[in-house]
Amino acid sequence: MTEDHSKNLWTAEDTATYLRLKSKTIYELVSSKKIPYIKIGRSVRFNPDKILSWLESKSVASLGGRR
């Protein structure tokens, strides 16, 4: 964990804001287990470092071809 995020967990709303998605989309990703999350009681939280790694893993490399 990086120093910046070591004390913070994001809410679904925080995560949605960061990813520029709707909170509903975040909850759908959680429901289908397509995004890393932490369940604390009935609450869902997100480790920012895990979200950044997950986002990086979703990157698609350019083939460098013509348009």
GUTOR-295262 format. One record per residue (C-alpha): x, y, z. Coordinates in steps of 0.25 Angstrom, whole numbers, plus 5000, padded with zeros to 4 digits. Layout:
! GUTOR-295262
XYZ...
***
This chain:
! GUTOR-295262
500050005000500550144997500750245007499650335001498550225002498950145014497950205024496850225014495750125009494850184998493350174998492650134986492350274983493850314984494150204975493050244965493550384965495050344963494650254951493650354946492550244947491150244954491050184968490050084962491150034952492150014964491049934971490849854959492349824958492349784972491149694970491749624959493149614966493849694955494449794964495349774976494549814989494549795004493249755011493149815025491849775031490849815021491749925016492649915003493949985003495049994993496549994995497050104985498350034982497549904978496649994970497850064963498449924960497149864955496949984946498349964940498049824938496849864929497749954920497749904905499149924898499049994885499449914873500050044867499350014854498650114844497350174847
***
